[in-house]
Amino acid sequence: MCDDDQENGIARRALFVTGAAAALTLGGVSFAAADGRDRETRTVRGTLPPGAPDFVYVPVEVPPGVRELRVAYAYDRPSVPAGTAGNALDIGVFDERGTELGGEGFRGWSGGARTEFFLRADDATPGYLPGPVRQGTWHVVLGPYTVAPQGLAYELTVTLTYGEPGEAVRPAYPPERAKGRGRAWYRGDCHLHSWYSDGRRTPARIGALARAAGLDFINTSEHNTHAAHAHWADVAGDDLLVLLGEEVTTRNGHVVAVGTDPGTFVDWRYRARDNRFGRFARRIRRAGGLVVPAHPHATCVGCGWKFGFGEADAVEVWNGPYTPDDETALADWDARLVAGVREGRQDWLPAMGSSDAHRDPDVVGLPQTVVLADDLTREAVQDGIRAGRSYVAESSRVSLAFTATGGRGERAGIGERLKVGRDAPVTVRLEVTGAPRCTVRFVTDQGVLFTSAPLPVSGAGVVEWRTTPSYAAYVRAEVRHEVAAGPLPGAPAAFTNPVFLGRE
């Protein structure tokens, strides 16, 4: 084994543009031909200053005859003043096909979840794609997520193992159909993480938890990698539909791709000011997926959504255990409904809820989106989500039936329009089970216009309210828990997408 230390400071660099934000390329790491050696190692060190580019690329010259590439890295974590971000450094790799934005060179990403990874033809670290280690210029990509005032000192060790490559892996993907019950309400969780990104659960464990939570479908959503797609076939079954996707984790917000074609990679290396998001939203749709901004008002670094909602098919309003961030997201979503009504638009953005579960004690299916779909298939579930024929519930114990009925028997359900005259009488009806002592609120474009008495301890009840389209352009239902004190309502047990009232 040969060790060769190289210093790559910030002064030794070439600046280039990847098609989005400026990125930094450092001095490369070179390896000679095998020359009878089984293994060879190079180590490089450097320091990134505050304000470093989002992505720093370290070229690795790979000679012929390499069986395995292995990378390990470490960085310092100095003390910083209160309120100041410390060091956090992500990592991934692109192969000899290059680092172009959206290109074919992507071979894996683990963010900050791992300190090392490997890949070869027959296997790879979770989050990375198995495949041959071909000759050419590879790039290890470092992502300085946050940098301390002292700078970020890192050490990168690259090891090549020479020899014949193993047999290539043939991926197997889950089917696009489960048994289903025909047109029915199906429960799903579309935002989940396994050990193929920064989660700690295996796909098999997530599948077991999804079944225990009463779910009919789930969507895989690893951060910035599609490497998990080939590892869910054994989890799917007649009773569980597994959709494939990705959580595209940019520095200006996260978006979940729901139900893309197997093997679809969606790039994340851009900010809102780069005007690249529309390109990748279209990439998701061309691959048969839905574009769903995630936790748009989360306060973690890079989590707040800054791309707008013009490209979205739905929005994740409730993410995991309910917090003030979710209350803000719910209010913001409702304000968009109001604006749409005021401007006379017929298009609107449905709301969803997902768990974003990573590890114990995160609860899979808290919350869950309950979708009226024609069958338990990828296409039917997506159609139901896109149309807003859905509600969000904290668990499978909570069930809702929400309708609006006109005076002549006209009827509309969640996500639909009751086409009656402006002054026609309308009866709104909500049937609830599984929500003991919760309060029902009917929310309209004019605000909360009706609040019920608490439901009985059985959790079941029926609540009705009468209105007209001139008084309420839409009605949606919220089922809220009790609150001990204070002006804010209790956390929701469930809420629905709206029923629109009146002719178009």
C-alpha positions in Angstrom: 0.0 0.0 0.0 1.3 3.5 -0.9 0.3 6.6 1.1 0.8 9.9 -0.5 -0.2 13.1 1.3 -1.1 16.1 -0.8 -2.2 19.6 0.4 -5.1 21.2 -1.5 -5.6 24.6 0.0 -8.2 27.1 -1.2 -5.6 29.0 -3.2 -5.0 26.0 -5.5 -8.2 25.9 -7.3 -10.0 26.4 -10.6 -13.5 27.9 -10.6 -16.0 26.5 -13.0 -19.8 26.5 -13.5 -21.8 23.2 -13.5 -24.8 24.8 -15.1 -26.1 26.3 -11.9 -24.3 27.7 -8.9 -20.5 28.2 -9.1 -18.5 25.2 -7.8 -14.9 24.7 -6.9 -12.5 22.2 -8.3 -9.4 21.4 -6.3 -6.2 19.8 -7.3 -6.6 16.2 -8.4 -5.6 12.9 -7.0 -3.6 10.7 -9.4 -3.0 7.0 -9.4 -0.6 5.1 -11.6 -1.4 1.8 -13.2 -1.6 -1.3 -10.9 2.0 -2.5 -11.6 1.4 -5.6 -9.7 0.0 -3.9 -6.6 -3.3 -5.0 -5.1 -4.2 -1.7 -3.5 -3.1 1.9 -3.5 -4.1 4.9 -1.3 -3.9 8.7 -1.6 -4.8 11.2 1.1 -5.5 14.9 0.5 -6.1 17.7 3.0 -7.5 21.1 2.7 -9.4 23.9 4.4 -12.6 25.6 3.1 -13.3 29.1 4.3 -16.6 30.6 5.3 -18.5 31.4 2.2 -17.2 28.5 0.3 -19.2 27.3 -2.8 -22.0 24.9 -2.2 -20.0 22.1 -3.9 -16.3 21.4 -4.0 -15.0 18.7 -6.5 -11.9 16.7 -6.0 -10.8 15.0 -9.3 -9.6 11.4 -9.0 -7.7 10.0 -11.9 -8.6 6.3 -12.1 -6.3 4.0 -14.1 -7.5 0.8 -15.8 -7.9 -2.4 -13.9 -9.6 -1.1 -10.8 -12.0 -3.4 -9.1 -13.2 -1.1 -6.2 -13.1 2.5 -5.3 -13.3 3.4 -1.6 -13.4 6.9 -0.1 -13.1 7.9 3.6 -13.2 11.5 4.9 -13.1 13.5 8.1 -13.3 17.1 9.1 -12.8 19.3 12.2 -15.6 20.5 14.4 -14.3 23.5 16.3 -16.3 25.3 19.0 -18.3 28.2 17.7 -20.2 31.0 19.5 -23.8 30.4 20.5 -26.1 31.0 17.5 -23.4 30.4 15.0 -23.4 27.3 12.7 -20.6 24.9 13.1 -19.0 22.7 10.4 -21.0 20.2 8.5 -19.7 18.5 5.3 -21.6 16.3 2.9 -20.0 13.8 0.4 -20.8 12.0 -2.8 -19.2 10.9 -6.0 -19.5 11.2 -9.8 -17.8 8.8 -12.2 -15.8 9.4 -15.4 -19.0 10.6 -17.3 -18.7 13.9 -15.6 -20.4 16.3 -13.1 -22.7 18.1 -15.5 -26.0 19.1 -13.9 -28.5 16.4 -14.4 -25.9 14.3 -16.3 -25.2 10.5 -16.2 -22.1 10.7 -14.0 -23.9 10.5 -10.6 -22.9 7.4 -8.6 -24.0 8.1 -5.1 -24.5 10.5 -2.2 -24.6 10.0 1.5 -24.7 13.6 2.7 -23.3 13.7 6.2 -24.7 10.3 7.2 -21.4 8.3 6.6 -17.7 8.8 6.9 -16.8 6.4 4.2 -18.2 4.6 1.2 -17.2 2.1 -1.5 -18.5 1.0 -4.9 -17.7 -1.8 -7.3 -19.5 -3.7 -10.0 -21.3 -6.1 -7.7 -22.0 -4.0 -4.6 -21.9 -0.5 -3.1 -22.4 1.3 0.2 -26.1 2.2 0.7 -26.8 5.4 -1.1 -24.3 4.5 -3.9 -24.8 2.7 -7.2 -23.0 -0.5 -7.9 -21.3 -0.6 -11.3 -17.9 -0.9 -12.9 -15.1 1.4 -11.8 -14.0 2.6 -15.2 -10.9 4.4 -16.2 -11.1 8.2 -16.4 -11.5 11.3 -14.2 -13.9 10.7 -11.3 -14.9 13.4 -8.9 -15.5 13.2 -5.2 -18.0 16.0 -4.4 -17.8 17.7 -1.0 -20.8 19.8 0.1 -19.9 22.3 2.8 -23.4 22.6 4.3 -22.3 25.0 6.9 -18.8 26.4 7.7 -17.6 27.7 11.0 -15.9 31.1 11.3 -12.5 29.2 11.7 -13.0 27.4 8.4 -13.5 23.8 7.6 -10.4 21.6 7.6 -10.9 18.2 5.9 -9.0 15.1 5.1 -10.0 12.9 2.2 -8.6 9.4 1.6 -9.1 7.5 -1.6 -8.2 3.8 -2.0 -8.3 1.8 -5.2 -8.3 -2.0 -5.2 -7.1 -3.6 -8.4 -8.3 -6.8 -10.0 -11.1 -8.3 -12.1 -14.5 -6.7 -11.5 -17.3 -8.7 -9.9 -20.4 -9.7 -11.8 -22.7 -6.7 -12.4 -25.9 -6.5 -10.4 -29.2 -6.7 -12.2 -31.7 -4.4 -10.4 -35.2 -5.7 -9.5 -37.9 -3.1 -8.8 -41.3 -3.4 -7.0 -44.5 -3.7 -9.2 -46.7 -0.7 -9.9 -49.8 -2.5 -8.7 -51.0 -4.1 -5.5 -54.1 -6.1 -5.0 -56.3 -3.2 -3.9 -60.1 -3.0 -3.4 -61.2 -1.2 -6.5 -62.3 2.4 -6.0 -61.6 3.0 -2.3 -59.8 5.1 0.2 -56.1 4.1 0.5 -53.7 5.2 3.2 -50.1 6.1 2.4 -46.9 7.7 3.7 -44.9 9.4 0.9 -41.9 10.7 2.7 -39.7 8.0 4.3 -35.9 7.5 4.8 -34.1 4.2 5.0 -30.4 3.4 5.5 -29.9 4.2 1.9 -29.6 7.9 2.9 -29.6 9.2 6.5 -32.3 6.8 7.9 -31.4 3.9 10.3 -34.1 1.4 9.2 -33.8 -1.2 6.5 -36.5 -1.3 3.7 -37.8 -4.5 5.3 -38.2 -2.8 8.7 -40.0 0.1 7.1 -42.3 -2.2 5.2 -43.2 -4.0 8.5 -43.9 -0.7 10.2 -46.0 0.5 7.3 -48.2 -2.6 7.5 -48.5 -2.2 11.2 -49.6 1.4 10.7 -52.4 0.3 8.4 -50.9 1.7 5.3 -51.7 0.6 1.7 -48.8 2.4 0.0 -45.5 4.1 0.7 -43.1 6.2 -1.4 -39.3 5.9 -1.0 -37.6 9.3 -0.7 -33.9 9.1 0.0 -32.0 12.4 0.1 -30.4 13.1 -3.3 -30.0 9.5 -4.4 -32.1 6.8 -6.2 -29.8 4.0 -5.1 -32.5 2.5 -2.9 -34.9 1.8 -5.9 -33.5 -1.6 -6.5 -33.9 -2.7 -2.9 -37.7 -2.5 -2.4 -39.0 -5.4 -4.5 -39.0 -7.8 -1.6 -40.9 -5.3 0.6 -43.8 -4.8 -1.8 -46.7 -7.3 -1.8 -50.4 -7.7 -2.6 -51.1 -5.6 0.6 -48.5 -2.9 0.1 -47.7 -0.7 -3.0 -44.2 0.7 -3.0 -43.7 3.8 -5.1 -40.2 5.0 -5.9 -38.9 8.5 -5.6 -36.4 10.9 -4.1 -36.2 13.8 -1.7 -34.4 16.4 -3.7 -32.6 18.3 -0.9 -31.3 21.6 -2.2 -29.9 24.6 -0.2 -33.2 26.4 -0.7 -35.7 23.8 0.2 -36.6 20.1 -0.2 -39.0 18.6 -2.7 -40.3 15.0 -2.7 -40.6 13.2 -6.0 -43.5 10.8 -5.6 -43.8 7.7 -7.8 -41.1 8.2 -10.5 -39.9 5.6 -12.9 -37.4 3.1 -11.4 -33.9 4.4 -11.6 -34.8 8.1 -12.0 -32.2 10.5 -10.6 -33.1 14.1 -9.9 -30.3 16.6 -9.4 -30.2 18.9 -6.5 -27.2 21.1 -7.1 -28.9 24.5 -7.6 -30.5 27.4 -5.7 -33.7 29.3 -6.4 -31.7 32.2 -8.0 -30.2 29.8 -10.5 -33.6 29.3 -12.2 -33.0 25.6 -12.6 -35.8 24.1 -10.5 -38.4 24.1 -13.4 -36.1 21.9 -15.4 -36.0 19.3 -12.7 -39.6 19.5 -11.8 -40.3 18.7 -15.5 -37.8 15.9 -15.1 -39.8 14.4 -12.3 -43.1 14.6 -14.3 -41.5 13.1 -17.4 -40.5 10.2 -15.2 -44.1 9.8 -14.2 -43.8 11.4 -10.7 -45.4 14.1 -8.7 -43.6 17.3 -7.5 -44.3 17.8 -3.8 -42.5 20.6 -1.8 -41.7 19.2 1.7 -42.0 20.9 5.1 -42.0 24.3 3.4 -41.7 26.3 6.6 -39.2 24.1 8.5 -36.5 26.1 10.2 -33.5 23.8 9.7 -30.7 25.2 7.5 -31.7 25.0 3.8 -35.1 23.6 4.6 -37.3 26.6 4.0 -39.0 26.5 0.5 -37.9 29.3 -1.8 -38.8 28.0 -5.3 -42.5 29.0 -5.3 -45.3 26.6 -6.0 -45.9 27.1 -9.7 -44.4 23.7 -10.5 -45.9 21.8 -7.6 -48.6 19.1 -7.9 -49.3 19.1 -4.1 -47.6 20.4 -1.0 -46.6 18.6 2.2 -48.4 20.7 4.8 -48.0 18.3 7.8 -44.6 16.7 8.3 -44.1 14.2 11.2 -45.4 15.1 14.7 -47.3 18.4 14.5 -45.3 21.5 15.3 -45.7 25.3 14.9 -44.0 24.9 11.5 -46.9 22.8 10.3 -49.4 25.2 11.7 -47.7 27.9 9.6 -47.7 25.7 6.5 -51.4 24.9 7.0 -52.2 28.6 7.2 -50.0 29.5 4.2 -51.7 26.7 2.2 -55.1 28.0 3.1 -54.1 31.5 2.2 -53.2 30.2 -1.3 -56.7 28.7 -1.6 -58.2 32.0 -0.6 -56.1 33.8 -3.2 -57.1 31.4 -5.9 -60.8 32.0 -5.2 -60.3 35.7 -5.2 -58.5 35.6 -8.5 -61.0 33.3 -10.0 -58.5 30.5 -10.7 -59.8 27.0 -11.1 -56.4 25.3 -10.4 -55.4 24.8 -6.8 -52.7 23.0 -4.8 -53.8 19.9 -2.8 -52.3 19.3 0.7 -50.6 16.2 1.9 -49.1 14.9 5.1 -46.2 12.4 5.6 -44.1 11.2 8.4 -40.5 12.0 7.2 -39.6 9.1 9.5 -35.8 8.3 9.7 -35.3 6.1 12.8 -36.7 5.1 16.1 -38.8 6.6 17.7 -40.1 8.2 14.4 -43.5 6.8 13.7 -44.2 5.6 10.1 -47.7 6.8 9.1 -47.7 9.9 11.5 -49.3 11.5 9.6 -50.7 9.7 6.5 -52.5 10.8 3.4 -55.7 9.0 2.7 -56.5 9.0 -1.0 -59.6 8.1 -3.0 -58.2 6.1 -5.9 -59.7 3.9 -8.5 -57.4 1.1 -7.5 -54.1 0.5 -5.6 -51.8 1.3 -8.5 -49.1 3.9 -9.0 -51.1 5.8 -11.5 -54.4 5.7 -9.6 -52.9 6.9 -6.4 -51.1 9.7 -8.1 -54.3 10.7 -9.9 -56.1 10.9 -6.5 -53.3 13.0 -4.9 -53.1 15.3 -7.9 -56.9 15.9 -7.9 -57.0 16.6 -4.1 -59.3 13.6 -3.4 -57.6 13.1 -0.1 -57.4 14.0 3.6 -54.6 13.8 6.2 -54.9 11.8 9.4 -52.6 11.2 12.3 -53.1 7.4 12.2 -55.3 4.7 10.7 -57.6 5.0 13.7 -59.0 8.2 12.3 -61.4 8.1 9.4 -63.4 10.8 7.7 -66.3 11.1 5.3 -66.8 14.7 4.1 -69.4 15.8 1.6 -71.5 18.8 0.5 -75.0 18.3 -0.7 -77.3 20.7 -2.6 -81.0 21.2 -2.1 -81.9 19.1 -5.1 -79.6 16.2 -4.1 -76.5 17.4 -5.9 -73.4 16.0 -4.1 -69.7 16.6 -4.1 -66.8 15.1 -2.0 -63.3 16.1 -1.1 -61.5 17.7 -3.9 -64.6 18.2 -6.0 -67.0 21.0 -6.8 -70.7 21.2 -5.9 -72.1 23.0 -8.9 -75.1 24.9 -7.6 -76.2 28.5 -7.7 -74.7 31.2 -5.5 -77.7 31.3 -3.1 -78.6 27.6 -3.3 -78.7 25.9 0.2 -75.8 23.6 0.9 -75.4 21.1 3.7 -71.9 20.2 4.7 -71.5 16.9 6.5 -68.5 15.3 8.3 -68.6 11.8 9.7 -65.7 11.1 12.0 -64.4 8.0 13.8 -61.3 7.6 15.9 -61.1 11.1 17.3 -62.2 11.1 21.0 -63.0 14.5 22.4 -61.8 16.3 19.3 -63.5 19.4 18.0 -64.6 19.8 14.3 -64.0 23.1 12.5 -65.3 24.1 9.1 -62.8 26.5 7.4 -63.8 28.5 4.4 -62.4 31.4 2.3 -63.9 33.6 5.0 -62.1 31.8 7.8 -63.4 29.4 10.4 -67.2 29.7 10.2 -68.3 26.8 12.4 -66.8 25.0 15.4 -68.5 22.0 17.0 -68.8 20.8 20.5 -66.2 18.1 21.4 -66.9 14.7 20.0 -67.7 12.0 22.6 -65.1 9.8 24.1 -66.0 7.1 21.6 -64.4 9.3 19.0 -67.3 8.9 16.6 -69.7 11.6 15.5 -71.5 13.4 12.7 -71.3 17.2 12.3 -73.4 19.2 9.9 -73.5 22.8 8.8 -75.6 24.8 6.4 -74.3 27.5 4.1 -74.4 28.9 0.5 -71.8 29.4 -2.2 -72.1 33.1 -1.8 -71.2 32.8 1.8 -68.4 30.1 1.4 -66.6 29.5 -1.8 -65.1 26.4 -0.4 -65.3 24.4 2.8 -62.7 22.2 4.3 -62.8 20.3 7.6 -60.3 20.2 10.5 -60.6 17.7 13.4 -58.6 19.2 16.3 -57.4 17.8 19.7 -58.2 19.5 22.9 -55.9 22.3 24.0 -55.3 23.1 27.6 -54.9 26.8 27.3 -53.9 29.6 25.0 -55.3 31.2 21.8 -54.0 28.6 19.3 -56.2 25.5 18.4 -55.1 22.1 19.4 -53.1 19.9 17.1 -55.1 18.3 14.3 -56.2 14.7 14.4 -57.1 15.1 10.7 -57.9 17.7 8.1 -59.3 17.5 4.6 -58.7 19.1 1.2 -61.6 21.5 0.3 -64.9 20.9 -1.3 -65.6 23.9 -3.7 -69.1 25.4 -3.8 -70.8 27.1 -6.7 -70.6 26.9 -10.5 -67.3 27.7 -12.2 
